[in-house]
Amino acid sequence: MLVAAPASAAGDNWPNLSPKEKERVRRNIDRWEKLPSQDKERLREEWDRWKKFPQDRRDRIKQRYDEQRRDRNND
């Protein structure tokens, strides 16, 4: 199961990930597994809500987030 979980988390690209990227995927899986079930459910609901947004709205939100992140790094 340990091998299957990271592979499924990273999609079919697992063999092509760098060791650093693989470690990040493993850490994220560990964090997910340690989350309380109510937190997991809330995150699933937020993810479902996000997927229901029209693509152009998601793109605008991502762009705004990237701009704010870039601005924070420049301060």
CHARMM internal coordinates of N, CA and C (Angstrom, degrees):
IC EDIT
DIST 1 N 1 CA 1.4471
DIST 1 CA 1 C 1.5219
ANGL 1 N 1 CA 1 C 111.21
DIST 1 C 2 N 1.2922
ANGL 1 CA 1 C 2 N 117.22
DIHE 1 N 1 CA 1 C 2 N -34.45
DIST 2 N 2 CA 1.4577
ANGL 1 C 2 N 2 CA 120.37
DIHE 1 CA 1 C 2 N 2 CA -179.12
DIST 2 CA 2 C 1.5208
ANGL 2 N 2 CA 2 C 111.17
DIHE 1 C 2 N 2 CA 2 C -59.89
DIST 2 C 3 N 1.3071
ANGL 2 CA 2 C 3 N 117.65
DIHE 2 N 2 CA 2 C 3 N -38.40
DIST 3 N 3 CA 1.4592
ANGL 2 C 3 N 3 CA 120.71
DIHE 2 CA 2 C 3 N 3 CA 179.29
DIST 3 CA 3 C 1.5182
ANGL 3 N 3 CA 3 C 110.81
DIHE 2 C 3 N 3 CA 3 C -73.42
DIST 3 C 4 N 1.3254
ANGL 3 CA 3 C 4 N 117.48
DIHE 3 N 3 CA 3 C 4 N -38.87
DIST 4 N 4 CA 1.4628
ANGL 3 C 4 N 4 CA 121.12
DIHE 3 CA 3 C 4 N 4 CA -177.10
DIST 4 CA 4 C 1.5256
ANGL 4 N 4 CA 4 C 111.86
DIHE 3 C 4 N 4 CA 4 C -68.29
DIST 4 C 5 N 1.3196
ANGL 4 CA 4 C 5 N 117.61
DIHE 4 N 4 CA 4 C 5 N -38.14
DIST 5 N 5 CA 1.4586
ANGL 4 C 5 N 5 CA 119.66
DIHE 4 CA 4 C 5 N 5 CA -176.44
DIST 5 CA 5 C 1.5170
ANGL 5 N 5 CA 5 C 112.55
DIHE 4 C 5 N 5 CA 5 C -62.47
DIST 5 C 6 N 1.3385
ANGL 5 CA 5 C 6 N 119.62
DIHE 5 N 5 CA 5 C 6 N -51.59
DIST 6 N 6 CA 1.4631
ANGL 5 C 6 N 6 CA 117.78
DIHE 5 CA 5 C 6 N 6 CA 178.82
DIST 6 CA 6 C 1.5249
ANGL 6 N 6 CA 6 C 112.44
DIHE 5 C 6 N 6 CA 6 C -63.43
DIST 6 C 7 N 1.3242
ANGL 6 CA 6 C 7 N 116.96
DIHE 6 N 6 CA 6 C 7 N -36.66
DIST 7 N 7 CA 1.4610
ANGL 6 C 7 N 7 CA 119.43
DIHE 6 CA 6 C 7 N 7 CA -179.17
DIST 7 CA 7 C 1.5239
ANGL 7 N 7 CA 7 C 110.36
DIHE 6 C 7 N 7 CA 7 C -63.39
DIST 7 C 8 N 1.3244
ANGL 7 CA 7 C 8 N 116.60
DIHE 7 N 7 CA 7 C 8 N -43.41
DIST 8 N 8 CA 1.4597
ANGL 7 C 8 N 8 CA 118.35
DIHE 7 CA 7 C 8 N 8 CA -179.71
DIST 8 CA 8 C 1.5217
ANGL 8 N 8 CA 8 C 110.93
DIHE 7 C 8 N 8 CA 8 C -70.65
DIST 8 C 9 N 1.3241
ANGL 8 CA 8 C 9 N 117.90
DIHE 8 N 8 CA 8 C 9 N -33.11
DIST 9 N 9 CA 1.4644
ANGL 8 C 9 N 9 CA 121.09
DIHE 8 CA 8 C 9 N 9 CA 179.70
DIST 9 CA 9 C 1.5254
ANGL 9 N 9 CA 9 C 110.92
DIHE 8 C 9 N 9 CA 9 C -67.42
DIST 9 C 10 N 1.3089
ANGL 9 CA 9 C 10 N 116.95
DIHE 9 N 9 CA 9 C 10 N -33.92
DIST 10 N 10 CA 1.4592
ANGL 9 C 10 N 10 CA 120.63
DIHE 9 CA 9 C 10 N 10 CA -177.42
DIST 10 CA 10 C 1.5190
ANGL 10 N 10 CA 10 C 111.69
DIHE 9 C 10 N 10 CA 10 C -96.36
DIST 10 C 11 N 1.3117
ANGL 10 CA 10 C 11 N 117.81
DIHE 10 N 10 CA 10 C 11 N 1.87
DIST 11 N 11 CA 1.4508
ANGL 10 C 11 N 11 CA 120.75
DIHE 10 CA 10 C 11 N 11 CA -178.30
DIST 11 CA 11 C 1.5136
ANGL 11 N 11 CA 11 C 110.64
DIHE 10 C 11 N 11 CA 11 C 75.16
DIST 11 C 12 N 1.2992
ANGL 11 CA 11 C 12 N 115.68
DIHE 11 N 11 CA 11 C 12 N -158.72
DIST 12 N 12 CA 1.4643
ANGL 11 C 12 N 12 CA 120.70
DIHE 11 CA 11 C 12 N 12 CA -178.27
DIST 12 CA 12 C 1.5113
ANGL 12 N 12 CA 12 C 112.38
DIHE 11 C 12 N 12 CA 12 C -76.84
DIST 12 C 13 N 1.3065
ANGL 12 CA 12 C 13 N 117.83
DIHE 12 N 12 CA 12 C 13 N -1.11
DIST 13 N 13 CA 1.4515
ANGL 12 C 13 N 13 CA 122.50
DIHE 12 CA 12 C 13 N 13 CA -174.24
DIST 13 CA 13 C 1.5259
ANGL 13 N 13 CA 13 C 112.82
DIHE 12 C 13 N 13 CA 13 C -90.84
DIST 13 C 14 N 1.3287
ANGL 13 CA 13 C 14 N 119.04
DIHE 13 N 13 CA 13 C 14 N 2.62
DIST 14 N 14 CA 1.4619
ANGL 13 C 14 N 14 CA 122.33
DIHE 13 CA 13 C 14 N 14 CA -174.99
DIST 14 CA 14 C 1.5227
ANGL 14 N 14 CA 14 C 113.11
DIHE 13 C 14 N 14 CA 14 C -49.64
DIST 14 C 15 N 1.3367
ANGL 14 CA 14 C 15 N 120.42
DIHE 14 N 14 CA 14 C 15 N -48.47
DIST 15 N 15 CA 1.4737
ANGL 14 C 15 N 15 CA 119.61
DIHE 14 CA 14 C 15 N 15 CA -178.24
DIST 15 CA 15 C 1.5286
ANGL 15 N 15 CA 15 C 113.14
DIHE 14 C 15 N 15 CA 15 C -62.01
DIST 15 C 16 N 1.3208
ANGL 15 CA 15 C 16 N 116.86
DIHE 15 N 15 CA 15 C 16 N -23.71
DIST 16 N 16 CA 1.4665
ANGL 15 C 16 N 16 CA 120.49
DIHE 15 CA 15 C 16 N 16 CA -176.83
DIST 16 CA 16 C 1.5221
ANGL 16 N 16 CA 16 C 113.70
DIHE 15 C 16 N 16 CA 16 C -91.74
DIST 16 C 17 N 1.3283
ANGL 16 CA 16 C 17 N 117.20
DIHE 16 N 16 CA 16 C 17 N -4.51
DIST 17 N 17 CA 1.4647
ANGL 16 C 17 N 17 CA 119.55
DIHE 16 CA 16 C 17 N 17 CA 179.64
DIST 17 CA 17 C 1.5194
ANGL 17 N 17 CA 17 C 110.65
DIHE 16 C 17 N 17 CA 17 C -75.07
DIST 17 C 18 N 1.3117
ANGL 17 CA 17 C 18 N 115.02
DIHE 17 N 17 CA 17 C 18 N 149.06
DIST 18 N 18 CA 1.4601
ANGL 17 C 18 N 18 CA 120.03
DIHE 17 CA 17 C 18 N 18 CA 176.13
DIST 18 CA 18 C 1.5259
ANGL 18 N 18 CA 18 C 108.81
DIHE 17 C 18 N 18 CA 18 C -73.78
DIST 18 C 19 N 1.3231
ANGL 18 CA 18 C 19 N 118.23
DIHE 18 N 18 CA 18 C 19 N 161.07
DIST 19 N 19 CA 1.4696
ANGL 18 C 19 N 19 CA 119.92
DIHE 18 CA 18 C 19 N 19 CA 177.09
DIST 19 CA 19 C 1.5276
ANGL 19 N 19 CA 19 C 112.56
DIHE 18 C 19 N 19 CA 19 C -56.41
DIST 19 C 20 N 1.3216
ANGL 19 CA 19 C 20 N 117.15
DIHE 19 N 19 CA 19 C 20 N -36.49
DIST 20 N 20 CA 1.4638
ANGL 19 C 20 N 20 CA 120.60
DIHE 19 CA 19 C 20 N 20 CA 178.83
DIST 20 CA 20 C 1.5338
ANGL 20 N 20 CA 20 C 110.51
DIHE 19 C 20 N 20 CA 20 C -65.18
DIST 20 C 21 N 1.3373
ANGL 20 CA 20 C 21 N 116.74
DIHE 20 N 20 CA 20 C 21 N -42.73
DIST 21 N 21 CA 1.4615
ANGL 20 C 21 N 21 CA 120.38
DIHE 20 CA 20 C 21 N 21 CA 179.09
DIST 21 CA 21 C 1.5278
ANGL 21 N 21 CA 21 C 110.89
DIHE 20 C 21 N 21 CA 21 C -66.79
DIST 21 C 22 N 1.3164
ANGL 21 CA 21 C 22 N 117.29
DIHE 21 N 21 CA 21 C 22 N -39.17
DIST 22 N 22 CA 1.4684
ANGL 21 C 22 N 22 CA 120.94
DIHE 21 CA 21 C 22 N 22 CA 178.18
DIST 22 CA 22 C 1.5250
ANGL 22 N 22 CA 22 C 110.50
DIHE 21 C 22 N 22 CA 22 C -63.44
DIST 22 C 23 N 1.3032
ANGL 22 CA 22 C 23 N 116.43
DIHE 22 N 22 CA 22 C 23 N -40.42
DIST 23 N 23 CA 1.4658
ANGL 22 C 23 N 23 CA 119.75
DIHE 22 CA 22 C 23 N 23 CA 178.64
DIST 23 CA 23 C 1.5324
ANGL 23 N 23 CA 23 C 110.55
DIHE 22 C 23 N 23 CA 23 C -64.43
DIST 23 C 24 N 1.3179
ANGL 23 CA 23 C 24 N 116.89
DIHE 23 N 23 CA 23 C 24 N -39.69
DIST 24 N 24 CA 1.4655
ANGL 23 C 24 N 24 CA 120.66
DIHE 23 CA 23 C 24 N 24 CA 177.90
DIST 24 CA 24 C 1.5308
ANGL 24 N 24 CA 24 C 110.91
DIHE 23 C 24 N 24 CA 24 C -62.69
DIST 24 C 25 N 1.3332
ANGL 24 CA 24 C 25 N 116.97
DIHE 24 N 24 CA 24 C 25 N -41.66
DIST 25 N 25 CA 1.4646
ANGL 24 C 25 N 25 CA 120.79
DIHE 24 CA 24 C 25 N 25 CA 177.37
DIST 25 CA 25 C 1.5234
ANGL 25 N 25 CA 25 C 110.03
DIHE 24 C 25 N 25 CA 25 C -62.46
DIST 25 C 26 N 1.3241
ANGL 25 CA 25 C 26 N 116.99
DIHE 25 N 25 CA 25 C 26 N -44.35
DIST 26 N 26 CA 1.4717
ANGL 25 C 26 N 26 CA 120.60
DIHE 25 CA 25 C 26 N 26 CA 179.25
DIST 26 CA 26 C 1.5265
ANGL 26 N 26 CA 26 C 111.66
DIHE 25 C 26 N 26 CA 26 C -61.73
DIST 26 C 27 N 1.3385
ANGL 26 CA 26 C 27 N 116.71
DIHE 26 N 26 CA 26 C 27 N -41.70
DIST 27 N 27 CA 1.4706
ANGL 26 C 27 N 27 CA 120.14
DIHE 26 CA 26 C 27 N 27 CA 178.13
DIST 27 CA 27 C 1.5247
ANGL 27 N 27 CA 27 C 111.16
DIHE 26 C 27 N 27 CA 27 C -63.48
DIST 27 C 28 N 1.3314
ANGL 27 CA 27 C 28 N 116.60
DIHE 27 N 27 CA 27 C 28 N -41.44
DIST 28 N 28 CA 1.4620
ANGL 27 C 28 N 28 CA 120.11
DIHE 27 CA 27 C 28 N 28 CA 178.88
DIST 28 CA 28 C 1.5244
ANGL 28 N 28 CA 28 C 111.00
DIHE 27 C 28 N 28 CA 28 C -64.07
DIST 28 C 29 N 1.3188
ANGL 28 CA 28 C 29 N 117.03
DIHE 28 N 28 CA 28 C 29 N -39.99
DIST 29 N 29 CA 1.4629
ANGL 28 C 29 N 29 CA 120.56
DIHE 28 CA 28 C 29 N 29 CA 177.60
DIST 29 CA 29 C 1.5176
ANGL 29 N 29 CA 29 C 110.00
DIHE 28 C 29 N 29 CA 29 C -63.95
DIST 29 C 30 N 1.3149
ANGL 29 CA 29 C 30 N 117.10
DIHE 29 N 29 CA 29 C 30 N -43.83
DIST 30 N 30 CA 1.4744
ANGL 29 C 30 N 30 CA 120.47
DIHE 29 CA 29 C 30 N 30 CA 178.13
DIST 30 CA 30 C 1.5268
ANGL 30 N 30 CA 30 C 110.88
DIHE 29 C 30 N 30 CA 30 C -60.14
DIST 30 C 31 N 1.3372
ANGL 30 CA 30 C 31 N 116.29
DIHE 30 N 30 CA 30 C 31 N -45.02
DIST 31 N 31 CA 1.4652
ANGL 30 C 31 N 31 CA 119.60
DIHE 30 CA 30 C 31 N 31 CA 179.28
DIST 31 CA 31 C 1.5227
ANGL 31 N 31 CA 31 C 110.84
DIHE 30 C 31 N 31 CA 31 C -61.99
DIST 31 C 32 N 1.3317
ANGL 31 CA 31 C 32 N 116.70
DIHE 31 N 31 CA 31 C 32 N -42.00
DIST 32 N 32 CA 1.4626
ANGL 31 C 32 N 32 CA 120.79
DIHE 31 CA 31 C 32 N 32 CA 179.75
DIST 32 CA 32 C 1.5272
ANGL 32 N 32 CA 32 C 110.43
DIHE 31 C 32 N 32 CA 32 C -61.69
DIST 32 C 33 N 1.3177
ANGL 32 CA 32 C 33 N 116.32
DIHE 32 N 32 CA 32 C 33 N -45.02
DIST 33 N 33 CA 1.4615
ANGL 32 C 33 N 33 CA 120.51
DIHE 32 CA 32 C 33 N 33 CA -178.16
DIST 33 CA 33 C 1.5262
ANGL 33 N 33 CA 33 C 112.06
DIHE 32 C 33 N 33 CA 33 C -64.34
DIST 33 C 34 N 1.3155
ANGL 33 CA 33 C 34 N 117.32
DIHE 33 N 33 CA 33 C 34 N -28.44
DIST 34 N 34 CA 1.4671
ANGL 33 C 34 N 34 CA 121.30
DIHE 33 CA 33 C 34 N 34 CA -178.73
DIST 34 CA 34 C 1.5310
ANGL 34 N 34 CA 34 C 113.27
DIHE 33 C 34 N 34 CA 34 C -85.98
DIST 34 C 35 N 1.3321
ANGL 34 CA 34 C 35 N 117.03
DIHE 34 N 34 CA 34 C 35 N -10.89
DIST 35 N 35 CA 1.4648
ANGL 34 C 35 N 35 CA 119.86
DIHE 34 CA 34 C 35 N 35 CA -179.64
DIST 35 CA 35 C 1.5243
ANGL 35 N 35 CA 35 C 110.70
DIHE 34 C 35 N 35 CA 35 C -68.72
DIST 35 C 36 N 1.3263
ANGL 35 CA 35 C 36 N 116.72
DIHE 35 N 35 CA 35 C 36 N 143.54
DIST 36 N 36 CA 1.4639
ANGL 35 C 36 N 36 CA 119.77
DIHE 35 CA 35 C 36 N 36 CA 172.97
DIST 36 CA 36 C 1.5378
ANGL 36 N 36 CA 36 C 109.83
DIHE 35 C 36 N 36 CA 36 C -63.49
DIST 36 C 37 N 1.3104
ANGL 36 CA 36 C 37 N 116.35
DIHE 36 N 36 CA 36 C 37 N 151.15
DIST 37 N 37 CA 1.4688
ANGL 36 C 37 N 37 CA 120.56
DIHE 36 CA 36 C 37 N 37 CA -175.71
DIST 37 CA 37 C 1.5302
ANGL 37 N 37 CA 37 C 112.44
DIHE 36 C 37 N 37 CA 37 C -59.63
DIST 37 C 38 N 1.3421
ANGL 37 CA 37 C 38 N 118.08
DIHE 37 N 37 CA 37 C 38 N -34.92
DIST 38 N 38 CA 1.4694
ANGL 37 C 38 N 38 CA 119.06
DIHE 37 CA 37 C 38 N 38 CA -179.82
DIST 38 CA 38 C 1.5317
ANGL 38 N 38 CA 38 C 110.92
DIHE 37 C 38 N 38 CA 38 C -67.35
DIST 38 C 39 N 1.3235
ANGL 38 CA 38 C 39 N 117.67
DIHE 38 N 38 CA 38 C 39 N -32.93
DIST 39 N 39 CA 1.4639
ANGL 38 C 39 N 39 CA 120.16
DIHE 38 CA 38 C 39 N 39 CA 176.53
DIST 39 CA 39 C 1.5218
ANGL 39 N 39 CA 39 C 110.87
DIHE 38 C 39 N 39 CA 39 C -69.27
DIST 39 C 40 N 1.3222
ANGL 39 CA 39 C 40 N 116.20
DIHE 39 N 39 CA 39 C 40 N -40.05
DIST 40 N 40 CA 1.4625
ANGL 39 C 40 N 40 CA 120.00
DIHE 39 CA 39 C 40 N 40 CA 177.75
DIST 40 CA 40 C 1.5252
ANGL 40 N 40 CA 40 C 110.43
DIHE 39 C 40 N 40 CA 40 C -61.31
DIST 40 C 41 N 1.3251
ANGL 40 CA 40 C 41 N 115.46
DIHE 40 N 40 CA 40 C 41 N -43.18
DIST 41 N 41 CA 1.4632
ANGL 40 C 41 N 41 CA 119.51
DIHE 40 CA 40 C 41 N 41 CA -179.64
DIST 41 CA 41 C 1.5226
ANGL 41 N 41 CA 41 C 110.87
DIHE 40 C 41 N 41 CA 41 C -63.27
DIST 41 C 42 N 1.3255
ANGL 41 CA 41 C 42 N 116.91
DIHE 41 N 41 CA 41 C 42 N -43.16
DIST 42 N 42 CA 1.4672
ANGL 41 C 42 N 42 CA 120.46
DIHE 41 CA 41 C 42 N 42 CA 178.73
DIST 42 CA 42 C 1.5246
ANGL 42 N 42 CA 42 C 110.59
DIHE 41 C 42 N 42 CA 42 C -61.35
DIST 42 C 43 N 1.3289
ANGL 42 CA 42 C 43 N 117.03
DIHE 42 N 42 CA 42 C 43 N -42.90
DIST 43 N 43 CA 1.4623
ANGL 42 C 43 N 43 CA 120.38
DIHE 42 CA 42 C 43 N 43 CA 179.38
DIST 43 CA 43 C 1.5265
ANGL 43 N 43 CA 43 C 111.43
DIHE 42 C 43 N 43 CA 43 C -65.74
DIST 43 C 44 N 1.3243
ANGL 43 CA 43 C 44 N 116.59
DIHE 43 N 43 CA 43 C 44 N -38.02
DIST 44 N 44 CA 1.4715
ANGL 43 C 44 N 44 CA 119.24
DIHE 43 CA 43 C 44 N 44 CA 176.86
DIST 44 CA 44 C 1.5240
ANGL 44 N 44 CA 44 C 110.68
DIHE 43 C 44 N 44 CA 44 C -63.25
DIST 44 C 45 N 1.3304
ANGL 44 CA 44 C 45 N 116.67
DIHE 44 N 44 CA 44 C 45 N -41.57
DIST 45 N 45 CA 1.4605
ANGL 44 C 45 N 45 CA 120.54
DIHE 44 CA 44 C 45 N 45 CA 178.66
DIST 45 CA 45 C 1.5272
ANGL 45 N 45 CA 45 C 111.08
DIHE 44 C 45 N 45 CA 45 C -63.09
DIST 45 C 46 N 1.3243
ANGL 45 CA 45 C 46 N 116.70
DIHE 45 N 45 CA 45 C 46 N -42.94
DIST 46 N 46 CA 1.4698
ANGL 45 C 46 N 46 CA 119.94
DIHE 45 CA 45 C 46 N 46 CA 178.33
DIST 46 CA 46 C 1.5187
ANGL 46 N 46 CA 46 C 110.87
DIHE 45 C 46 N 46 CA 46 C -63.65
DIST 46 C 47 N 1.3340
ANGL 46 CA 46 C 47 N 116.38
DIHE 46 N 46 CA 46 C 47 N -40.75
DIST 47 N 47 CA 1.4666
ANGL 46 C 47 N 47 CA 120.39
DIHE 46 CA 46 C 47 N 47 CA 179.34
DIST 47 CA 47 C 1.5211
ANGL 47 N 47 CA 47 C 110.16
DIHE 46 C 47 N 47 CA 47 C -64.08
DIST 47 C 48 N 1.3357
ANGL 47 CA 47 C 48 N 117.94
DIHE 47 N 47 CA 47 C 48 N -42.70
DIST 48 N 48 CA 1.4654
ANGL 47 C 48 N 48 CA 121.19
DIHE 47 CA 47 C 48 N 48 CA 178.07
DIST 48 CA 48 C 1.5249
ANGL 48 N 48 CA 48 C 110.81
DIHE 47 C 48 N 48 CA 48 C -62.17
DIST 48 C 49 N 1.3293
ANGL 48 CA 48 C 49 N 116.14
DIHE 48 N 48 CA 48 C 49 N -41.30
DIST 49 N 49 CA 1.4644
ANGL 48 C 49 N 49 CA 120.18
DIHE 48 CA 48 C 49 N 49 CA 177.79
DIST 49 CA 49 C 1.5280
ANGL 49 N 49 CA 49 C 110.90
DIHE 48 C 49 N 49 CA 49 C -62.34
DIST 49 C 50 N 1.3278
ANGL 49 CA 49 C 50 N 116.13
DIHE 49 N 49 CA 49 C 50 N -42.85
DIST 50 N 50 CA 1.4649
ANGL 49 C 50 N 50 CA 121.57
DIHE 49 CA 49 C 50 N 50 CA 179.32
DIST 50 CA 50 C 1.5302
ANGL 50 N 50 CA 50 C 110.66
DIHE 49 C 50 N 50 CA 50 C -60.64
DIST 50 C 51 N 1.3184
ANGL 50 CA 50 C 51 N 116.88
DIHE 50 N 50 CA 50 C 51 N -43.42
DIST 51 N 51 CA 1.4649
ANGL 50 C 51 N 51 CA 121.07
DIHE 50 CA 50 C 51 N 51 CA -178.30
DIST 51 CA 51 C 1.5204
ANGL 51 N 51 CA 51 C 112.09
DIHE 50 C 51 N 51 CA 51 C -66.39
DIST 51 C 52 N 1.3344
ANGL 51 CA 51 C 52 N 117.62
DIHE 51 N 51 CA 51 C 52 N -22.78
DIST 52 N 52 CA 1.4615
ANGL 51 C 52 N 52 CA 121.14
DIHE 51 CA 51 C 52 N 52 CA 179.86
DIST 52 CA 52 C 1.5257
ANGL 52 N 52 CA 52 C 112.55
DIHE 51 C 52 N 52 CA 52 C -80.85
DIST 52 C 53 N 1.3239
ANGL 52 CA 52 C 53 N 117.46
DIHE 52 N 52 CA 52 C 53 N -16.68
DIST 53 N 53 CA 1.4584
ANGL 52 C 53 N 53 CA 120.19
DIHE 52 CA 52 C 53 N 53 CA 177.11
DIST 53 CA 53 C 1.5251
ANGL 53 N 53 CA 53 C 109.14
DIHE 52 C 53 N 53 CA 53 C -63.08
DIST 53 C 54 N 1.3278
ANGL 53 CA 53 C 54 N 117.30
DIHE 53 N 53 CA 53 C 54 N 145.52
DIST 54 N 54 CA 1.4639
ANGL 53 C 54 N 54 CA 119.15
DIHE 53 CA 53 C 54 N 54 CA 172.76
DIST 54 CA 54 C 1.5343
ANGL 54 N 54 CA 54 C 109.90
DIHE 53 C 54 N 54 CA 54 C -61.96
DIST 54 C 55 N 1.3131
ANGL 54 CA 54 C 55 N 116.11
DIHE 54 N 54 CA 54 C 55 N 148.53
DIST 55 N 55 CA 1.4628
ANGL 54 C 55 N 55 CA 121.04
DIHE 54 CA 54 C 55 N 55 CA -176.07
DIST 55 CA 55 C 1.5227
ANGL 55 N 55 CA 55 C 112.30
DIHE 54 C 55 N 55 CA 55 C -56.31
DIST 55 C 56 N 1.3326
ANGL 55 CA 55 C 56 N 118.04
DIHE 55 N 55 CA 55 C 56 N -41.15
DIST 56 N 56 CA 1.4672
ANGL 55 C 56 N 56 CA 119.19
DIHE 55 CA 55 C 56 N 56 CA -178.47
DIST 56 CA 56 C 1.5245
ANGL 56 N 56 CA 56 C 111.39
DIHE 55 C 56 N 56 CA 56 C -64.44
DIST 56 C 57 N 1.3406
ANGL 56 CA 56 C 57 N 116.56
DIHE 56 N 56 CA 56 C 57 N -35.76
DIST 57 N 57 CA 1.4695
ANGL 56 C 57 N 57 CA 119.08
DIHE 56 CA 56 C 57 N 57 CA 177.94
DIST 57 CA 57 C 1.5282
ANGL 57 N 57 CA 57 C 110.39
DIHE 56 C 57 N 57 CA 57 C -68.28
DIST 57 C 58 N 1.3297
ANGL 57 CA 57 C 58 N 117.46
DIHE 57 N 57 CA 57 C 58 N -41.62
DIST 58 N 58 CA 1.4649
ANGL 57 C 58 N 58 CA 120.04
DIHE 57 CA 57 C 58 N 58 CA 176.93
DIST 58 CA 58 C 1.5207
ANGL 58 N 58 CA 58 C 110.93
DIHE 57 C 58 N 58 CA 58 C -60.95
DIST 58 C 59 N 1.3282
ANGL 58 CA 58 C 59 N 115.93
DIHE 58 N 58 CA 58 C 59 N -40.89
DIST 59 N 59 CA 1.4710
ANGL 58 C 59 N 59 CA 119.83
DIHE 58 CA 58 C 59 N 59 CA 179.36
DIST 59 CA 59 C 1.5247
ANGL 59 N 59 CA 59 C 111.16
DIHE 58 C 59 N 59 CA 59 C -62.85
DIST 59 C 60 N 1.3457
ANGL 59 CA 59 C 60 N 116.66
DIHE 59 N 59 CA 59 C 60 N -42.39
DIST 60 N 60 CA 1.4667
ANGL 59 C 60 N 60 CA 119.72
DIHE 59 CA 59 C 60 N 60 CA 179.00
DIST 60 CA 60 C 1.5241
ANGL 60 N 60 CA 60 C 111.31
DIHE 59 C 60 N 60 CA 60 C -64.46
DIST 60 C 61 N 1.3257
ANGL 60 CA 60 C 61 N 117.18
DIHE 60 N 60 CA 60 C 61 N -40.76
DIST 61 N 61 CA 1.4662
ANGL 60 C 61 N 61 CA 120.86
DIHE 60 CA 60 C 61 N 61 CA 179.10
DIST 61 CA 61 C 1.5231
ANGL 61 N 61 CA 61 C 109.95
DIHE 60 C 61 N 61 CA 61 C -64.82
DIST 61 C 62 N 1.3184
ANGL 61 CA 61 C 62 N 116.96
DIHE 61 N 61 CA 61 C 62 N -44.26
DIST 62 N 62 CA 1.4681
ANGL 61 C 62 N 62 CA 120.29
DIHE 61 CA 61 C 62 N 62 CA 178.20
DIST 62 CA 62 C 1.5208
ANGL 62 N 62 CA 62 C 111.00
DIHE 61 C 62 N 62 CA 62 C -61.08
DIST 62 C 63 N 1.3336
ANGL 62 CA 62 C 63 N 116.00
DIHE 62 N 62 CA 62 C 63 N -42.81
DIST 63 N 63 CA 1.4621
ANGL 62 C 63 N 63 CA 120.04
DIHE 62 CA 62 C 63 N 63 CA 179.73
DIST 63 CA 63 C 1.5227
ANGL 63 N 63 CA 63 C 111.00
DIHE 62 C 63 N 63 CA 63 C -62.13
DIST 63 C 64 N 1.3323
ANGL 63 CA 63 C 64 N 116.30
DIHE 63 N 63 CA 63 C 64 N -44.71
DIST 64 N 64 CA 1.4617
ANGL 63 C 64 N 64 CA 120.55
DIHE 63 CA 63 C 64 N 64 CA 179.13
DIST 64 CA 64 C 1.5296
ANGL 64 N 64 CA 64 C 110.93
DIHE 63 C 64 N 64 CA 64 C -62.73
DIST 64 C 65 N 1.3267
ANGL 64 CA 64 C 65 N 116.23
DIHE 64 N 64 CA 64 C 65 N -42.22
DIST 65 N 65 CA 1.4574
ANGL 64 C 65 N 65 CA 120.58
DIHE 64 CA 64 C 65 N 65 CA 177.76
DIST 65 CA 65 C 1.5333
ANGL 65 N 65 CA 65 C 110.79
DIHE 64 C 65 N 65 CA 65 C -61.29
DIST 65 C 66 N 1.3305
ANGL 65 CA 65 C 66 N 116.73
DIHE 65 N 65 CA 65 C 66 N -46.07
DIST 66 N 66 CA 1.4705
ANGL 65 C 66 N 66 CA 120.19
DIHE 65 CA 65 C 66 N 66 CA 179.40
DIST 66 CA 66 C 1.5213
ANGL 66 N 66 CA 66 C 111.46
DIHE 65 C 66 N 66 CA 66 C -61.49
DIST 66 C 67 N 1.3310
ANGL 66 CA 66 C 67 N 116.96
DIHE 66 N 66 CA 66 C 67 N -40.01
DIST 67 N 67 CA 1.4622
ANGL 66 C 67 N 67 CA 120.48
DIHE 66 CA 66 C 67 N 67 CA 178.59
DIST 67 CA 67 C 1.5238
ANGL 67 N 67 CA 67 C 110.95
DIHE 66 C 67 N 67 CA 67 C -64.62
DIST 67 C 68 N 1.3278
ANGL 67 CA 67 C 68 N 116.99
DIHE 67 N 67 CA 67 C 68 N -43.98
DIST 68 N 68 CA 1.4603
ANGL 67 C 68 N 68 CA 120.13
DIHE 67 CA 67 C 68 N 68 CA 179.37
DIST 68 CA 68 C 1.5215
ANGL 68 N 68 CA 68 C 110.62
DIHE 67 C 68 N 68 CA 68 C -64.67
DIST 68 C 69 N 1.2932
ANGL 68 CA 68 C 69 N 116.81
DIHE 68 N 68 CA 68 C 69 N -39.68
DIST 69 N 69 CA 1.4653
ANGL 68 C 69 N 69 CA 120.74
DIHE 68 CA 68 C 69 N 69 CA 178.57
DIST 69 CA 69 C 1.5256
ANGL 69 N 69 CA 69 C 110.95
DIHE 68 C 69 N 69 CA 69 C -64.30
DIST 69 C 70 N 1.3217
ANGL 69 CA 69 C 70 N 115.81
DIHE 69 N 69 CA 69 C 70 N -42.36
DIST 70 N 70 CA 1.4603
ANGL 69 C 70 N 70 CA 121.10
DIHE 69 CA 69 C 70 N 70 CA 178.52
DIST 70 CA 70 C 1.5241
ANGL 70 N 70 CA 70 C 110.35
DIHE 69 C 70 N 70 CA 70 C -64.11
DIST 70 C 71 N 1.3355
ANGL 70 CA 70 C 71 N 116.50
DIHE 70 N 70 CA 70 C 71 N -41.43
DIST 71 N 71 CA 1.4657
ANGL 70 C 71 N 71 CA 120.86
DIHE 70 CA 70 C 71 N 71 CA 178.78
DIST 71 CA 71 C 1.5195
ANGL 71 N 71 CA 71 C 111.81
DIHE 70 C 71 N 71 CA 71 C -64.06
DIST 71 C 72 N 1.3338
ANGL 71 CA 71 C 72 N 116.61
DIHE 71 N 71 CA 71 C 72 N -39.80
DIST 72 N 72 CA 1.4810
ANGL 71 C 72 N 72 CA 120.50
DIHE 71 CA 71 C 72 N 72 CA 177.90
DIST 72 CA 72 C 1.5135
ANGL 72 N 72 CA 72 C 110.49
DIHE 71 C 72 N 72 CA 72 C -63.16
DIST 72 C 73 N 1.3199
ANGL 72 CA 72 C 73 N 116.77
DIHE 72 N 72 CA 72 C 73 N -38.18
DIST 73 N 73 CA 1.4687
ANGL 72 C 73 N 73 CA 120.02
DIHE 72 CA 72 C 73 N 73 CA -179.01
DIST 73 CA 73 C 1.5244
ANGL 73 N 73 CA 73 C 111.48
DIHE 72 C 73 N 73 CA 73 C -71.28
DIST 73 C 74 N 1.3253
ANGL 73 CA 73 C 74 N 117.27
DIHE 73 N 73 CA 73 C 74 N -24.33
DIST 74 N 74 CA 1.4623
ANGL 73 C 74 N 74 CA 120.68
DIHE 73 CA 73 C 74 N 74 CA 179.80
DIST 74 CA 74 C 1.5179
ANGL 74 N 74 CA 74 C 112.78
DIHE 73 C 74 N 74 CA 74 C -84.44
DIST 74 C 75 N 1.3162
ANGL 74 CA 74 C 75 N 117.35
DIHE 74 N 74 CA 74 C 75 N -13.70
DIST 75 N 75 CA 1.4729
ANGL 74 C 75 N 75 CA 120.51
DIHE 74 CA 74 C 75 N 75 CA -179.70
DIST 75 CA 75 C 1.5120
ANGL 75 N 75 CA 75 C 111.61
DIHE 74 C 75 N 75 CA 75 C -78.15
END
COOR INIT
IC SEED 1 N 1 CA 1 C
IC BUILD
